[in-house]
């Protein structure tokens, strides 16, 4: 525990601590599967920027920036944002002043939400360890203790994909999100038909096009998809085509979920005001952190739009941050997609496995993010280290 600076009216004060050092590890972690999306493939390995922030109290916080070049940004840009623009804000700063530091970060460099998300989660990790509280409690207190886990059905090898789905069903998973829009409409329908035939009725099917549809043909094709009774259809058309998204939302009986159409609070306000989607995906990587994700969820909640906990190709570090955000945010009620740490990466960076039990993510009750990072493993996968 850190010491006390004194007392005010008999109440002890936490010692003021300062950030003394930061390190950025660029990791290159092999992956077990190929993930195919309407916007591109991911396979072989993934590169992340892992952030370590040290303090004069001996407390270390960790963050994870997980960009994807076709979605949010590049690894090179996020490393530069952390190293060149955000480092001067952090060294010597009070890590408890998270809101102020995040405002400063927005002034220092435009965009780069993944780098800002990594910075924010490392700061919350420090605050949680210093106060003895899990991050969810710092965000207002936990609303839920477990979160249903969703797995992306995205392997171009359909037989291998279905084997994986059946295995995960046996482990307790009930949410499956099928990636579509990359192999033609007829193949998409065959995959959905096979899923419905080979999985029990309680296996929930969700559909995600990742912007992969041609706009003028989308409604006709999506009416075919509705025959398989998906829970929702995610981002059928490119993110900037919000008017087309609104037309699709009005035309379908199935709820439409916006992902690439909602990066910022302003985007969320536009989508909510125009009722351009029924649901919204919250991702700390595209929004720039947990606080930003909660602000977007609040806008959606005011409009009666429920939210889903999405992610990028993250390690367990970022999964933990997303878990605490969802635990403290009632409107993010459609489960989460935090399967990569256990089922996608060759090996995660946490010292203990990311907490999944019977198809659900268990919210940690230990201080900070809740699971320690294996620093030797980080160094093993690091291809570049910046101090």
Secondary structure, 3 states (H helix, E strand, C coil): CCCEEEEECCEEEECCCCEEEEEEEEEEEEECCCEEECCEEECCEEEEEEEEEEECCCCEEEEEECCCCCCCCCHHHHHHHHHHHHHHHHCCCCCCCHHHHHHHHHHHCCCCHHHHHHHHHHHHHHHHHHHCCEHHHHCCCCCCCEEEEEEEECCCCHHHHHHHHHHHHHCCCCEEEEECCCCCHHHHHHHHHHHHHHCCCCCEEEEECCCCCCHHHHHHHHHHHHHHCCCEEECCCCCCCHHHHHHHHHHCCCEEEECCCCCCHHHHHHHHHCCCCCEEEECHHHHCCHHHHHHHHHHHHHCCCEEEECCCCCCHHHHHHHHHHHHCCCCEEEEECCCHHHHCECCCCECCCCCEECCEEECCCCCECCCCECHHHHHHHEEEEEC
